[in-house]
Amino acid sequence: MLRTRMTASLLFMAAVCHGQIMEQARRIQAGVLGIDSHNDTAQRLLIENVDIGNRLPDGQVDLPRLRAGGIHVLFFAFCAPDYYPGPEAVRRTLDMRDAMQKVFDKYPDQIELATSARDIERIVGDKKIAAVLTVEGGNQIDNDLAVLRMYRKLGILSMTLTHFRSIDWADSSTDEPKHNGLTEFGKQVVREMNAIGMIVDVSHVSDKTFYDTLEASSKPVIASHSSCRSMSDVPRNMTDDMLRALAKNGGVVGVNFASGFLNQEDGNDLKTRIARRNTIDPKLSGAELDQFAANEMDRKLADHAQAGLATFEDVATCIDHIVKVAGIDHVGIGSDFDGVPSLPRGLEDVSKMPLLTGALLRRGYTEQDIQKIMGGNTLRVIREVVGY
Ligand SMILES: [Zn+2]
């Protein structure tokens, strides 16, 4: 009887303590800059024509849930599937830029395009969501630096050098290497991005491309949505040596929430999916190709039903690991919401972010540390590369 009463009182105390930490976490999360350096919501805007001004019944991101989760700055990735040939990939990128513009025009009081660090601070200060635009895959410039420069003029601030497949000038981590890293033209792309104030993103590239990029870049780079290979041995994740090299470069890794990036068993499943995805080659163009992509998206969403084994605590463990290896100044958030097959329990959508902040508080992180992780570090890179 006595033992039952003691257990009950311990459980009660634990619940009170959890409640206090979550109250503190929600307060902190509401006040952080809240940068998430990768999500795939722009694809939903284009293909499904979703209205993110309202709470959507599905997916992980919309304006109400961004506000609830304390994510006030979102990198919207324009991703043309790897099977889009160069010119089609350029068209697709412009279509996504247009879909994004419709959101800016419809909700000017809620979301705004940010093209500098100062813009981000002002927009968040105005209680709006700051949208940072990015391109996910160097194939989307169709081997033409003029296209890259025009993307920058359209307000696109970053580009991932490859997506899932190796391209004409860079090897991907999830495809056969074709060039042993970055070609001479690939190095030119990196230097041009440095020159025009675009952030080089090394998520998705092969290890050799990663090191070649660090050598070619005179500016800090980001891995916008990658996690730790020590937790899940998938080629998309960063080794400890890569984390140290990124820290030396002054860059930041945004931790990816995909269950497969945080848990080895989920990771093995992810490898199979990527291998299948890389064989798709519809040999279509124009509207027929877009219809094919829409069908693929439906198939992908249907496939996303099952939950993984990872939990929100695994995200905190990955952040912890990066802090230990690279330091507190080189870690951020890169959820990959609306783009991954399964998410950790507890982080089912962006509104749940305070749970992660609570986990960090319980691990001894201070409010100042959390401000760095939740945007301060990534803002520093934006300021250094894009400008203030
Ligand atoms: Zn990606």
Boltz pocket constraint, residues with backbone or C-beta under 6 A from the ligand:
constraints:
  - pocket:
      binder: B
      contacts: [[A, 136], [A, 204], [A, 225]]
      max_distance: 6.0
